[in-house]
Amino acid sequence: MNQAIQFPDREQWDDQCQAICFPALVNGFQVMCGISGEIIASRFGGDNKESWLEHFRLNRWDLEEEAEVLIAVGEDDDQGWFWLS
């Protein structure tokens, strides 16, 4: 794991985005990452935000690795978010 990127355990469901949003600290600066409920459901199952959060937590290490790659290559959107797909 790249020590310059850290993921605090502060994921939360965002009703407006219909996604799990979670921060990453990159060299001390916070960036935001997200994965939609639809993507969580298609990859891991579940049919509501509580089950999607549980799937996120069970697969945290793999999802954080995916986010780390997106951050490393600068794959953010126009709002500066890194979205897993």
Residue pairs with C-beta under 8 A, 6 or more apart in sequence:
1 65
1 68
2 68
2 72
4 26
4 27
5 24
5 25
5 26
5 68
5 71
5 72
6 24
6 25
7 22
7 23
7 24
7 25
7 60
7 64
7 67
8 23
8 25
9 60
10 22
10 23
11 20
11 21
11 22
11 53
11 56
11 57
12 20
12 21
12 22
13 19
13 20
13 21
13 37
13 49
13 52
13 53
14 20
14 21
14 34
17 34
17 36
18 36
18 37
18 38
19 34
19 35
19 36
19 37
19 83
20 34
20 35
20 36
20 37
20 40
20 52
20 53
20 56
21 32
21 33
21 34
22 32
22 33
22 34
22 56
22 67
23 30
23 31
23 32
23 33
24 30
24 31
24 32
24 33
24 64
24 67
24 68
24 71
24 82
25 31
26 71
31 71
31 76
31 80
31 81
31 82
32 80
32 81
32 82
33 67
33 70
33 71
33 81
33 82
33 83
33 84
34 81
34 82
34 83
34 84
35 56
35 63
35 83
35 84
35 85
36 83
37 46
37 49
37 52
39 84
39 85
40 46
40 52
40 55
40 56
41 47
41 52
43 55
44 52
44 55
44 58
44 59
45 51
45 55
46 52
46 54
46 55
56 63
63 84
66 84
67 82
67 84
70 76
70 82
70 83
70 84
71 82
75 82
76 82
77 83
